[in-house]
C-alpha cells in the first residue's frame, strides 16, 4: 500500500510504541525500590511483604513505578479499592467496564471500587482514549494488576497465618482458608499500605467460564449522579475568585491579525484585556460581560485565498502526495482489469463533517506559583500536559491535567485548546480562569472529520468473481481501506493531501468513507450480475467472523423473505475495523409523490470477542449507528472562502428523535476470543446499507456522502 495515513499518524504523535500493551516487568531493583518509596518505610524486601508506608496510609499520592501493583490498584484499611488509569470517560462507560474486570479478579462487589481516571498526577501515563483501545489494552492491563494484587494478598495472608498458600482463596473481599474457614478482609491484610510489588504477567486470572461479573449488565457506576445532575463537568466548575475568559478569533481560517483596538473593551467594569504576541484575550466577572467585551474589540485581518466548496475535491486531489505502489504492482493490476469480463469504475466524494459533542470545549486553569493545574474535557490528558509544557516552557512535572469526564468527544477532543487558553489568561491575571467555547466556536475552530475523494476500479471474471481491485483515497485516511473480500490483484493507496481546514480523528476515522465505497461497489457488482448481495459477499469471504455477523444480521432482518411493495427496498453492508465486526441491514421506503425517504428499520449484528457488559455494549452500538445516520444522510460542513457558513445546530443538521427508526441489535458473544473495542466499528455499516437500500427501492445510485443533504429527487 502507498503512504501511511499522515492525518491519523500525526494524531498519535510518535506514540506507536506506547500503544502496545503497557509493560509488565519484574525488575524492582533495590535502588528503584528506595526511589519509589521516597521517605516511606518498607516492611521487608521480600515478595510476600513489599509494602510502602506513607503519611496517612490511606491517602493517595503521586503514582509509583508503573510496573508496580500500587500504580494501578490501592486497597485502603476499610477494604475500599481505588483503581488508577490514564483512560478517560467520554460517555462510553469504560469506568464501569474496567471496574468489572478488576472486581472479577479480586472477587469484590462493584460498589467497593472507585476509579481514578485521566489525572496526570495520580495515574500512569497513557497516550489517550481513542482508537477503540481501552477494552483490548487497558482491560488486560488492569486484569493483570488485579490478579497480581490477589496473588500478593494470598501470599501475605499465608505468611500471617503460617499456612500453605494452596489452601487460600479470594472471595467476597477476603482471603479464605478453605481448610479452617478462617478469613481475613482485604483491609485487614493491607492496612492501607501501598503494595509496591512488581506486576506479575503470569498471575492466574479467572477463566471465561468462571466469570460472574464480566459478561453481565452491571449498572453504570455513579449513574445516579449523572441522571440527577450532581456530576460536575468542566463546564460546571467554579473555583474561588475565578473569572471567565474569551479569546479573539479570526473571521476565516488562516487569517493574520493586522491591527487591533481594545480600548472600548477595557472601559467595561471588571474586564481585563490581555494582549501578548498576537494572542488577544479577555477575562471578566461573568460569561456575559466577557462576551460583551469581546464584541467591542475592533480587529483588522488579512484573509488568504481558500478553495470553495465546489472546488474542494479537485483541490484535495491536486494537492495530494502521489506516491504509489511499485510499477510492477500497478502494471499487473491494469492488465488484470483490462481483461476482466465486467469492469466497474466509480468516484466518491465525502464532505467534511463536525463532531458536534454535547459539551463544547471547556477548560479551567489555576496557577500556584510555578505549578499549573488544568481541568479540561479531553481524550488525551497527558497530551494536553505536553501542550502546556510546550506553551509555557515549563517542566512537565509542574503541570497537572485533570479530566473529570467530558460530554462526549467522538475523536474530536484529542487536543486541549480551551485548557491552554485558560492557562494563558490565568497566568496573565493571577486568578483561576474558565474558558468555555460557544457552540459556534466549536463548529468553527475544532477540527473536522477529513473530506475525501475516493476512486475505485474493479474487475470481475466470467464466473462472477472479483479478479482485480484498485482503491485510491485522497486525504480522508487509510483506516478500513483494505478490502475484506478475496481478490487476486489489488492496488490500494492512500494519498495524504493539504487540507484548507483543521482536520483530525473522528469516530471510525476514515473507515466510514472507505467502507462506504467498498460496500457500494460490491453491491453494484452484485446487482449488475443479478446476484443476491448477501450471497455475493459471502462467496468472496474467507473470514468466518465477518461471515457470521452477515448471516446473523440477515437472519434477524428476514433478508431471504423480504417483500417489496413498490415503494420499499433493502440494503446490506458489512465491515471489519479495529478487530471488531459489524453487518447492517436497512429497509427504506420512498414516496415518489412527496419525494420523501423514510428509513423503516435497521438491524445490526456486532461481534467484538468477549462481551464485558452486554447492555452497555448495546448502547455503544446504538450510539454509533445513530451518529452514523447523520453522516450518511445529511451532515456536512458548508463553507466559502475559509468561512464556516453553518456553525449552529439550527443550520448544521444532526439526527433528531424523529429520524430514528426501529433498531434491533444482535450481539455475538465470543468468549473464546479477547475483547476488542466497540466505540467505532458499528458506525461504518449504516451509510452503505442505507445507500444500497435506496438503490433497491428507487434504482438511483448515490456515490457521495452525505447521500441526501437536500432530500431525494427521482
GUMI-402406 format. One line per field, with one value per residue (C-alpha): residue in one letter; x, y, z. Coordinates in pm, whole numbers. Layout:
residu: A|...;
px: X|...;
py: Y|...;
pz: Z|...;
***
This chain:
residu: X|X|X|X|X|X|X|X|X|X|X|X|X|X|X|X|X|X|X|X|X|X|X|X|X|X|X|X|X|X|X|X|X|X|X|X|X|X|X|X|X|X|X|X|X|X|X|X|X|X|X|X|X|X|X|X|X|X|X|X|X|X|X|X|X|X|X|X|X|X|X|X|X|X|X|X|X|X|X|X|X|X|X|X|X|X|X|X|X|X|X|X|X|X|X|X|X|X|X|X|X|X|X|X|X|X|X|X|X|X|X|X|X|X|X|X|X|X|X|X|X|X|X|X|X|X|X|X|X|X|X|X|X|X|X|X|X|X|X|X|X|X|X|X|X|X|X|X|X|X|X|X|X|X|X|X|X|X|X|X|X|X|X|X|X|X|X|X|X|X|X|X|X|X|X|X|X|X|X|X|X|X|X|X|X|X|X|X|X|X|X|X|X|X|X|X|X|X|X|X|X|X|X|X|X|X|X|X|X|X|X|X|X|X|X|X|X|X|X|X|X|X|X|X|X|X|X|X|X|X|X|X|X|X|X|X|X|X|X|X|X|X|X|X|X|X|X|X|X|X|X|X|X|X|X|X|X|X|X|X|X|X|X|X|X|X|X|X|X|X|X|X|X|X|X|X|X|X|X|X|X|X|X|X|X|X|X|X|X|X|X|X|X|X|X|X|X|X|X|X|X|X|X|X|X|X|X|X|X|X|X|X|X|X|X|X|X|X|X|X|X|X|X|X|X|X|X|X|X|X|X|X|X|X|X|X|X|X|X|X|X|X|X|X|X|X|X|X|X|X|X|X|X|X|X|X|X|X|X|X|X|X|X|X|X|X|X|X|X|X|X|X|X|X|X|X|X|X|X|X|X|X|X|X|X|X|X|X|X|X|X|X|X|X|X|X|X|X|X|X|X|X|X|X|X|X|X|X|X|X|X|X|X|X|X|X|X|X|X|X|X|X|X|X|X|X|X|X|X|X|X|X|X|X|X|X|X|X|X|X|X|X|X|X|X|X|X|X|X|X|X|X|X|X|X|X|X|X|X|X|X|X|X|X|X|X|X|X|X|X|X|X|X|X|X|X|X|X|X|X|X|X|X|X|X|X|X|X|X|X|X|X|X|X|X|X|X|X|X|X|X|X|X|X|X|X|X|X|X|X|X|X|X|X|X|X|X|X|X|X|X|X|X|X|X|X|X|X|X|X|X|X|X|X|X|X|X|X|X|X|X|X|X|X|X|X|X|X|X|X|X|X|X|X|X|X|X|X|X|X|X|X|X|X|X|X|X|X|X|X|X|X|X|X|X|X|X|X|X|X|X|X|X|X|X|X|X|X|X|X|X|X|X|X|X|X|X|X|X|X|X|X|X|X|X|X|X|X|X|X|X|X|X|X|X|X|X|X|X|X|X|X|X|X|X|X|X|X|X|X|X|X|X|X|X|X|X|X|X|X|X|X|X|X|X|X|X|X|X|X|X|X|X|X|X|X|X|X|X|X|X|X|X|X|X|X|X|X|X|X|X|X|X|X|X|X|X|X|X|X|X|X|X|X|X|X|X|X|X|X|X|X|X|X|X|X|X|X|X|X|X|X|X|X|X|X|X|X|X|X|X|X|X|X;
px: 0|108|180|69|-212|-36|-353|-401|-28|1|-271|-67|245|520|330|322|533|309|3|127|9|180|497|480|822|954|1270|1226|1587|1690|1771|1440|1256|1401|1325|963|917|1083|1061|842|930|929|836|1079|1230|1056|790|538|577|679|478|525|402|314|182|-178|-160|-499|-414|-343|-14|173|189|476|657|418|549|424|82|47|50|-278|-462|-476|-677|-734|-775|-1153|-1111|-1222|-1041|-908|-815|-592|-595|-497|-800|-1092|-1469|-1630|-1967|-1860|-1892|-1544|-1549|-1794|-1644|-1289|-1414|-1591|-1258|-1097|-1398|-1390|-1026|-1039|-1377|-1523|-1856|-1864|-1963|-1631|-1438|-1356|-1200|-941|-915|-726|-527|-164|-56|-227|-247|13|96|-149|-133|-508|-857|-902|-884|-1110|-805|-938|-1103|-837|-537|-631|-869|-591|-354|-594|-674|-304|-281|-584|-463|-121|-286|-491|-175|0|-295|-296|80|52|-238|-44|250|31|-140|175|-11|44|-92|-261|-539|-625|-881|-1009|-1380|-1609|-1329|-1149|-890|-1049|-870|-1059|-939|-1029|-1289|-1093|-1093|-907|-1067|-852|-833|-703|-427|-310|-383|-398|-36|73|165|475|534|603|313|318|211|183|-58|-355|-667|-1030|-1122|-1407|-1632|-1593|-1660|-1954|-1920|-1762|-2028|-2316|-2506|-2376|-2542|-2344|-2105|-2214|-2515|-2739|-2509|-2547|-2925|-2972|-2729|-2490|-2196|-1977|-1828|-1564|-1839|-1998|-1682|-1647|-1328|-1287|-1201|-1249|-1308|-1432|-1230|-1284|-1032|-1037|-1058|-1012|-1310|-1171|-912|-553|-625|-350|-408|-311|-430|-649|-822|-920|-988|-1368|-1345|-1103|-1357|-1608|-1615|-1446|-1285|-916|-774|-463|-251|64|240|-73|-288|-586|-798|-1044|-1135|-1445|-1652|-1915|-1952|-2190|-1962|-1673|-1887|-1993|-1631|-1519|-1780|-1629|-1283|-1212|-970|-844|-734|-562|-755|-580|-732|-931|-1089|-1467|-1687|-1737|-1359|-1260|-1228|-1019|-812|-753|-659|-425|-256|-206|109|107|350|214|288|575|527|503|211|23|103|-25|-344|-402|-353|-594|-855|-828|-905|-1200|-1542|-1700|-1526|-1662|-1512|-1652|-1552|-1680|-1688|-1700|-1768|-1612|-1833|-1820|-1812|-2088|-2015|-2287|-2038|-1821|-1456|-1404|-1105|-1035|-681|-522|-162|1|349|528|273|-23|-342|-581|-919|-1034|-1251|-1003|-938|-565|-482|-113|-112|-259|6|268|90|103|466|548|329|483|831|799|884|614|625|488|180|-121|-411|-735|-1019|-1340|-1536|-1648|-1979|-1875|-1581|-1615|-1245|-1282|-1115|-758|-634|-651|-727|-962|-727|-427|-627|-750|-391|-267|-536|-492|-119|-182|-447|-325|-664|-829|-992|-1261|-1291|-1594|-1617|-1952|-2132|-2031|-1664|-1684|-1820|-1570|-1243|-1244|-1107|-1332|-1355|-1148|-1315|-1204|-1204|-1206|-1155|-1236|-1191|-1287|-1285|-1497|-1436|-1687|-1770|-1880|-1579|-1361|-1025|-889|-938|-794|-874|-732|-822|-723|-696|-956|-734|-643|-847|-1060|-901|-819|-1090|-1206|-1304|-1087|-939|-616|-487|-502|-367|-466|-325|-379|-267|-232|-331|-308|-637|-759|-925|-821|-892|-831|-975|-1343|-1535|-1421|-1164|-1164|-1328|-1670|-1569|-1363|-1615|-1890|-1703|-1612|-1964|-2123|-1910|-1970|-2343|-2338|-2147|-2391|-2688|-2521|-2461|-2820|-2687|-2814|-2594|-2567|-2471|-2224|-2044|-2026|-1891|-1590|-1522|-1270|-1319|-1560|-1625|-1734|-1950|-2108|-2222|-2355|-2567|-2680|-2796|-2962|-3146|-3278|-3377|-3552|-3334|-3444|-3816|-3822|-4128|-4119|-4432|-4319|-4201|-3956|-3608|-3349|-2975|-2692|-2329|-2051|-1714|-1412|-1234|-1024|-1059|-1438|-1706|-2036|-2309|-2605|-2938|-3174|-3522|-3623|-3942|-3968|-4279|-4239|-4530|-4381|-4013|-3996|-3747|-3814|-3588|-3827|-3597|-3235|-3086|-2718|-2511|-2187|-1902|-1602|-1485|-1577|-1853|-1779|-2117|-2398|-2630|-2361|-2221|-2567|-2574|-2236|-2351|-2675|-2489|-2255|-2540|-2747|-2448|-2365|-2714|-2626|-2312|-2497|-2796|-2733|-2436|-2183|-1985|-2082|-1810|-1699|-1365|-1249|-1562|-1788|-2145|-2344|-2189|-2509|-2739|-3015|-2807|-2597|-2834|-2780|-3012|-3323|-3562|-3796|-3516|-3468|-3635|-3689|-3342|-3254|-2905|-2770|-2461|-2240|-2050|-1723|-1597|-1315|-1168|-1019|-1237|-1199|-1320|-1674|-1681|-1613|-1672|-2056|-2063|-1915|-2208|-2501|-2417|-2360|-2661|-2887|-2738|-2789|-3148|-3216|-3075|-3301|-3610|-3561|-3294|-3096|-2725|-2569|-2193|-2135|-2159|-2390|-2635|-2929|-2837|-3117|-3360|-3400|-3540|-3600;
py: 0|357|623|574|797|1117|1261|977|934|1297|1247|977|1198|945|723|396|217|330|192|-159|-315|-144|-320|-567|-621|-799|-593|-399|-325|-205|144|169|36|305|572|456|472|811|890|588|268|-83|-378|-608|-660|-990|-1095|-1152|-822|-540|-250|123|325|688|984|882|536|562|883|860|1011|1061|731|494|294|176|-179|-185|-300|27|228|66|-52|53|-110|106|-7|-40|-262|0|-30|255|183|419|455|730|645|888|875|1047|875|528|394|247|348|61|-197|-151|-175|-500|-651|-556|-669|-1006|-1076|-951|-1109|-786|-604|-327|-68|-111|23|383|468|748|835|1083|1263|1318|1340|1021|780|602|761|688|816|874|733|671|403|158|66|87|-255|-458|-287|-127|-410|-676|-434|-390|-760|-834|-572|-715|-1072|-967|-794|-1106|-1316|-1077|-1077|-1455|-1463|-1211|-1395|-1720|-1562|-1416|-1750|-1952|-2182|-2306|-2073|-2363|-2367|-1999|-1843|-1492|-1445|-1157|-904|-1152|-1427|-1753|-2054|-2341|-2587|-2391|-2144|-1853|-1530|-1203|-897|-722|-411|-617|-750|-429|-190|81|32|58|-272|-193|-547|-581|-681|-1048|-1102|-1474|-1435|-1669|-1497|-1603|-1828|-1715|-1997|-1894|-1523|-1390|-1012|-977|-1058|-918|-591|-421|-79|232|336|666|653|832|1135|1175|1150|1380|1640|1614|1506|1806|1852|2115|2346|2327|2400|2712|2790|3066|3402|3254|3476|3390|3413|3468|3467|3676|3455|3540|3554|3286|3008|3123|3493|3712|3997|4334|4573|4572|4832|4711|5047|5013|4669|4794|5055|4791|4730|4410|4343|4274|4263|4055|4129|3918|3802|3813|3650|3867|3756|3889|3797|3921|3856|3660|3500|3762|4051|3868|3824|4190|4300|4076|4230|4573|4475|4609|4399|4408|4086|3973|3686|3421|3260|2941|2682|2696|2401|2323|2316|2121|1773|1884|2084|1780|1564|1819|1888|1523|1315|1092|828|489|119|-32|-9|-385|-395|-128|-289|-626|-464|-275|-591|-785|-510|-478|-848|-855|-971|-675|-351|-104|241|498|812|906|1243|1266|1602|1745|1684|1816|1613|1814|1699|1764|1966|2210|2250|2379|2441|2575|2678|2770|2873|2824|2972|2776|2494|2479|2273|2248|2078|2016|1785|1592|1241|1288|1439|1354|1502|1826|1820|1817|2102|2310|2215|2343|2654|2778|2625|2470|2129|1872|1770|2115|2066|1868|1794|1651|1522|1496|1346|1537|1547|1326|1351|1113|1157|1535|1615|1494|1849|2092|2433|2557|2439|2614|2934|2929|2881|3178|3403|3275|3343|3697|3792|3585|3420|3093|3129|2927|2921|2757|2757|2858|2620|2845|2831|2452|2433|2680|2612|2248|2009|1823|1470|1497|1536|1284|1190|816|646|276|37|-331|-623|-941|-1262|-1469|-1671|-1362|-1342|-1039|-1055|-701|-410|-60|181|532|756|1121|1294|1128|844|477|329|48|89|-280|-479|-774|-981|-1224|-1070|-1168|-838|-530|-178|9|353|641|988|1247|1597|1956|2049|2411|2333|2170|1800|1502|1194|1110|806|526|757|717|375|539|666|366|101|306|296|-74|-185|34|-116|-469|-404|-251|-550|-795|-608|-595|-971|-1025|-1199|-1165|-903|-1120|-1432|-1236|-1105|-1441|-1601|-1367|-1404|-1625|-1458|-1668|-1388|-1144|-1415|-1483|-1123|-1104|-1414|-1302|-961|-1110|-1373|-1120|-882|-1151|-1094|-1401|-1339|-961|-850|-548|-338|-94|172|-8|-156|-341|-286|-471|-398|-524|-416|-514|-239|-245|-625|-598|-696|-543|-618|-387|-433|-144|-111|219|347|620|817|941|1183|1369|1282|1168|900|709|462|196|-21|-109|-440|-465|-762|-691|-905|-786|-1100|-1148|-913|-728|-559|-655|-363|-101|-265|-246|125|178|4|202|531|453|372|678|909|741|820|1190|1144|908|1129|1498|1608|1830|2144|2430|2683|2957|3143|2989|3087|2822|2901|2661|2690|2635|2344|2524|2525|2208|1911|1624|1327|1406|1180|1187|1045|733|419|88|-53|-410|-509|-864|-915|-1217|-1310|-1491|-1599|-1782|-1454|-1148|-839|-569|-210|-121|257|288|-20|-18|327|201|-14|227|458|185|-14|293|372|17|17|342|182|-120|95|358|236|553|504|751|783|1084|1140|1272|1088|1327|1660|1830|1541|1275|1363|1088;
pz: 0|-52|210|567|689|787|938|1184|1233|1338|1597|1767|1765|1789|2033|1841|2096|2382|2205|2273|2599|2890|3004|3285|3439|3744|3786|4111|4198|4546|4412|4225|4529|4754|4492|4472|4848|4889|5260|5336|5517|5375|5591|5410|5069|5014|4769|5045|5230|4995|5137|5145|5443|5378|5573|5626|5478|5312|5128|4757|4645|4323|4132|4191|3923|3650|3684|4044|4162|4356|4033|3931|4244|4609|4891|5197|5556|5513|5210|4959|4628|4417|4056|3858|3480|3240|3026|3042|3041|2744|2766|2652|3009|3044|3410|3461|3224|3355|3713|3622|3516|3848|4054|3880|3955|4315|4393|4529|4485|4229|4488|4670|4368|4287|3952|3933|3564|3348|3620|3520|3885|4001|3710|3498|3165|2887|2527|2512|2492|2122|1856|2044|2251|2607|2629|2442|2606|2938|3024|3021|3199|3491|3488|3538|3813|3995|3958|4087|4383|4460|4443|4685|4926|4936|4999|5282|5444|5417|5596|5868|5928|5864|5623|5270|5001|4821|5082|5041|4807|4739|4796|4890|4955|5182|5176|5292|5439|5278|5544|5855|5730|5875|5674|5655|5498|5238|5454|5744|5522|5354|5645|5377|5274|4912|4755|4554|4438|4067|3845|3759|3399|3473|3764|3738|3604|3617|3326|3099|3218|3583|3540|3737|3684|3341|3083|3289|3255|3568|3607|3524|3801|3958|3729|3978|3989|3611|3591|3891|3758|4054|3839|3761|3417|3349|3223|3572|3771|3985|4182|4442|4284|3936|3632|3284|2967|2595|2313|1995|1686|1318|1081|848|854|812|865|1016|1259|1110|1381|1691|1908|2255|2419|2433|2591|2857|2974|3085|3465|3579|3240|3182|2828|2759|2450|2411|2096|1881|2149|2240|2533|2786|3142|3320|3630|3438|3091|2954|3044|2876|2565|2567|2595|2310|2079|2143|2016|1667|1464|1107|938|620|461|248|-58|2|-227|-244|-154|-522|-572|-262|-412|-705|-456|-234|-530|-686|-351|-262|-242|-548|-433|-537|-529|-727|-1104|-1146|-898|-1089|-1423|-1302|-1181|-1506|-1708|-1489|-1509|-1887|-1935|-1692|-1807|-1624|-1531|-1277|-1219|-979|-788|-442|-264|114|279|594|896|1253|1575|1748|2105|2359|2567|2370|2469|2820|3045|3392|3487|3818|3883|4223|4196|3923|3934|3697|3729|3435|3432|3076|2870|2657|2534|2597|2939|2906|2557|2692|2965|2690|2509|2828|2889|2542|2561|2886|2851|3195|3340|3278|3644|3732|3514|3633|3395|3531|3314|3523|3229|2922|2744|2451|2214|1915|1840|1837|2169|2125|2176|2467|2319|2592|2866|2710|2659|3019|3139|2933|3073|3427|3421|3300|3558|3854|3912|3812|3471|3299|2919|2758|2382|2241|2010|1720|1823|1847|1493|1350|1529|1635|1376|1131|1003|684|349|91|-274|-346|-680|-723|-1017|-1003|-1243|-1241|-1437|-1631|-1319|-1136|-905|-829|-1003|-967|-727|-728|-447|-404|-114|-127|210|433|559|535|821|678|336|287|112|327|23|-168|-482|-653|-791|-567|-591|-274|-197|38|-76|203|99|212|377|393|730|1055|1035|1257|1419|1408|1528|1295|1133|754|773|737|393|283|387|223|-109|-79|12|-255|-531|-405|-411|-760|-897|-735|-885|-1227|-1211|-1087|-777|-424|-249|64|-128|-343|-34|139|-179|-158|216|393|731|936|1184|913|754|1094|1151|796|847|1193|1068|760|965|1215|935|731|426|235|288|234|38|-191|-230|-497|-252|-28|-63|141|173|340|425|647|777|984|1179|1499|1527|1553|1302|1200|948|891|713|637|495|337|179|-84|-171|-528|-495|-200|-263|99|202|523|698|819|1028|1097|1207|1302|1417|1602|1733|1933|2108|2475|2587|2913|2967|2723|2799|2770|2457|2302|2388|2221|1904|1903|1952|1664|1429|1518|1484|1155|1026|1029|822|591|519|569|786|606|679|449|375|142|123|451|643|801|695|918|1267|1468|1545|1357|1038|1079|1060|1306|1368|1570|1755|1456|1237|1449|1312|1495|1561|1651|1761|1765|1981|1916|2232|2154|2495|2320|2195|2369|2394|2131|2136|2033|2011|1639|1422|1428|1261|933|826|830|536|275|398|362|21|-104|24|-163|-477|-427|-368|-639|-881|-807|-742|-499|-452|-227|147|272|48|51|213|20|7|-261|-600|-856;
***
